[in-house]
């Protein structure tokens, strides 16, 4: 029997550059006996992961999403070796670190590990989220709007045809709060149509690309009326957030794409 119980951690690496790693995440990665993460993690964090036993964590495993994109047998073939390795390591008193990006509990692809191993009392190690990195790139008070001091985090795809949730963007727009959209599978034309239900056409908008990546970070500025045009002049990366609200207010004529 191990002298001490093992431990499972869901560890955020932060968003963007490797130096966004927190001191606590660094310590746990160095102490870990088994690490699961993206394939490039050992190369990005050689000081922490050199000579570590490493497995790819997959994307969306242990969640309903995995079962929607593959057959039960295919999903089990991916999950089984990871399940066995994690349980064996913890049972032997070892430390397991599952690595993820940003805020692990906010649209995080590895959130399924928390539910699948709930009996092991997994612990979340927080990190810098893309939301926090995006706020820093903008350099203004997200809660400093003239009409609202609230911030709503939502998904751009909630404007897509067929979405029937009570949080459609047309509903959220009624408050004219600061709105931050995570942009997976987003149709900007439809987003603008929905937001017009509450925001005036002149409402300032910002697109933050590659938040937290010093060499690549970029802020594109527009208004709701010009958002589609400005975005169309750029090849937007997967890593971008859309901010909407009068907290972004600048002097007239200052809304130029970044």
N, C-alpha and C positions, 0 to 999 in steps of 0.2 A: 504494500500500500504506500502511496506517496506521502511524504511527511507533511506537505501542504496541499490544499486543493488548488486545482488549476483555475485559469481565468480566461474568459473570452471577451475581447474588446472589439468594438466597431470604431475604428480610428479615422478621424478626418485628417487629410493631408492639407487642408485648406484649399483655396482657389488660386489658380495661376501658377506663379513661380514657386520652385521648391523651398525658397526661404520663407514662405508663409507657414511653414510647419511650426506648430507650437512646441514649447519645451516639453510638455507632458507627452505629446505624441511622439516626439523624438525618443524620450526615455522608454516608452512602451515598445516601440519598434526595435530598439536595441536589446530589450530584455526578452522579446518574443522568441519562442521556440519554433513556431509555425506562423508564416505570414501568407495571407491571401490578398491579391490585389490585381491591378491591371498589369498586362504583360511587361510594360516598360518601367514598372516601379523599381526593380533592382538597379536599373541604369540611372534613374532619376535620383535615387537615394542610396548611393553606394556606401556611404558612411554608416548608415543605419542597417542596411540589409545585406551587406557582404557576408557570404557564406551561410546565409539563412536558408532553412528549408522553405521553399516558396511554391505556391500554387496560384494559378490564375483564378480570380474570384468569379468570373463570368459576369453577365449583365442581367439583372432582374431575376436571378435565381431565387428559389423558395418564395416566389410571389405568383399570383394569378397571371401576371403578364407572361411569365415563362410558359405557362400551360396554354396560353392563347396562340403562341407563335410556333409551338412544336408539339409533337405527339407525346403522350404520357411516357412512352418508353424512352424517347429521346431526352426528355427532361430528367427522367430518373438516371439515365446514363451520365448526365452532367452533374447532378446533385449528389448521387450516392458516394463517389470517392471523396468529395469535400465533406460530406456529413460524417463519413467514417474517420477521416483524418482529424477533423476538429474534435470529435468526441473522444477519440483515442488519446489525443494530446492532452486534453483537459483532464481526462481520467487518470493520466499518468502524472498529473501535477504541473503540466506545462502551461505556458502562456500562448494564446492564439490572438493574432491581430489581423482583423479583416480591414483592409484599407479602402477608403472611399474619398470622394472629393467634396469640398464645400461643407454644407450642413447635411449630415447623414440622414436627418429626419425630414428634410424638405426636398421632395422630388429626388431622393437619393436612390441610386440603382441597387444598393446593397442592403436596403432596409429589410428585405426578406430574411436576412440572417438573424435579425432580432427575434422575429416570431418563430422561426424554425428551431432556435436554440434557447427559447425562453426559459426552459428548465435549468439552464446553466447560468442564469442570472447575468446575461451579457451587459456590459457597461459601454455607454457611448462616450467617446472622447471628442468634444466639440472642436471645430476649426473655423477658419474664416470662410464665410459663405460667399457665393457669387453676388448675393444681394449686398452684403457689407462691402465687398470689393467694388461693386458698381457705385455705391454711395460715395466711396472715397474718390473714385474717378470723377464724379460730378462735382465734388467739393462744395456742396451746399446742404442746408438743413432740409432733409426730406419731409420733416414734420413742420416746416415753416411756411406752409401755404397760406394765402390770404383768405380763402373760403373754407378750408378744412385743415386740421392738424392731424388727421388720421392717415394711415398708410395701408393700402390693400395689396396683398400679394396674390396673384392669380395666374392663369394660364392663357396664352393667346388663343389656343385651340378651343377655348370655351366659346368662341365666336363662330366656330365651324358649323356648317349645316348639319342638322340632326342632333345637336347637343341640346338636351332638355333639362339641364340642371337649373336650380333656382338662382344660381350665381352667374347667369349669362352676363356678358360684359355690358349689355344695354341696361341691365338692372344695377350693376355695380357703378356704372357711370352716373347714376342719378345723384350720388352723394358728392360728386366732384372732388373726392378725396385724391390724394396722391396714389397713383396706381402703378404697380410694377408687374410687368408681364414676363413670365418665363416663356420661352418662344418655341418650344418643340411643336412641330407640325402646325405652325401659325400661318394663316392667310391674312396678310396685312390689309388687304382691301376689305375683307369682311370685318376685321378688327376696327378699322376706321368707321365703317358703317354702324357698328354697334355702339361705339363710343360717342358718336354724334347724338345719341339719345340723351346725353347729359352734358357733355363738354362742348363749349363753343369751338368753332373751327380754328380760332386763333390760339387755343390752348397750347402752350409749349410742350414739346415732346423731345426726349433724348433717347438715342440708341447707344448703349454701351457695349462695345465689342471687345472680346478677350479681356474681360475684367480681371485685374490682378496680374496680368502678364506685362511687365514693364516695357519690353521691347515692342509689343504688338498692340497694347491697349489703345483704343480709339473711341472718341465720343462724337457721334453724329447728331446734329441739332436740327430740329424742324418744328413745325406746328402740326396740329392734327390735319389741317388742310393740305400740308405739303409732305406729310410723312411718306406716303407711297412713292412720290416722286424722288425724294431724297434717298430713300432706301433702294430704289431702283438704280441709282447711280453707283451702287457699291455691291460687292459680292459679300453678303452678310455671312459670317461664320456661324457654326452651330452654337458657339459660345457668345450669345448676345442677349441682352435684356432690353425691354422697352419701358421707359419711364414716361408717365403722363401726369401733368398737373401744374398749377400755377406757382408751385414752389420753385420751378425752374425759370421763373420770370426773369427776363433780361431787358435792357433798354431796346426800344424799337429799332429794327434793322439788324439786330445782332443774331438772328436765327439763321445762321449759315451752316451748311453741312460741314462736319469736322474733318 
